[in-house]
């Protein structure tokens, strides 16, 4: 495991911190072979120094992000300065042990963005595309200590009320209906026609939404995660839809997560329920879509893995875990804020600096991977769901949904194959998530159960 030393606090005042002398030449113009830079103190991550490497833009997609992380690691070490929007700097935590410390030690790293220096100084425009992701909300993701425990108890209890057996049967039925809706064509794009629709239908039911509102909510999520000019408006549309849902559930509660949150002994206000639903929906929908699609890609593009799965040497859960190690659905997650000046991962971090959870990069930290480069199978010590008190509370139902989705389609379409060369597959562009833009497949005669055609979405 990691042999890097723990970070130690510094006693310097912010006014006398050594400034970074300039952006490293490797990342400014493409890292050159043979460079051996090491971590160095820098204030670029706090937005006070020169421009740091950009963690956004059309050139950073799922294909280029892994190499980008490794360039950052070679240049800076386990903690690297980045910009997440024009003029807005942060630290990206790339090291496995550093990320564990970041998520576990709330006394040094708070979840409350109101501590963020750039925000307090008015240097983050309200219309910035990152604000829907990092702006403060009265939700468990943005709180510490007792307030976090209060909200997390309500959310965890609401999730715990989900009946796993019923959920599995429901997901399988929805999956078979979706497959039936495109089975006659003998081809489909599994991202929009399957991976995106299935979690939507499941989450709509769990939250107590109707289909139309659920579709609008997913469009809002896509706008927020894209981190573009429409992200702020997308966030407002999402809030308005959920506000209407809460009013409806106050009048007519049901057997759903929204009603459970509203009636929990923790006494969440309507505003707290709203923003915890936002966190759950944003974190759950796109992540599950990406997890399903990327796992299907592994099965379609890795004949050896698919053969091992067919013969029973590996399981669908092994494929799910392989994806969580190599291509976690959430690449980077906001955020923590330093509560004091300290040296962390070889960098001088100041109180009020933002630090991002580099989940994908930490999973590929050479300090914790097998020395022979073998894939990590049967090991769930990855950080795809975070760590510490804020570990994702919904990872069990997310796994159940994803496993059922993958297992159902591989049994119903046993001869399914990729319809384009693997090199033609493209990823969406986002600083936060890693998901396929499309996954076109073709297949022969489907093996569908009787009656699935009638359950297809277009025939209900």
Helices and strands as residue ranges (DSSP letters): E 8-9, G 14-16, H 25-29, G 44-46, E 53-54, H 62-76, E 79-85, E 88-93, H 96-104, E 109-110, G 113-115, H 117-120, H 131-134, G 140-142, H 145-160, H 164-183, E 187-189, H 190-190, I 191-195, H 196-207, H 211-226, H 231-251, H 257-262, H 270-301, H 303-310, H 316-326, E 333-338, E 342-344, E 347-349, E 354-357, H 359-363, G 388-390, H 395-412, E 417-418, G 422-424, E 440-442, H 452-455, G 457-459
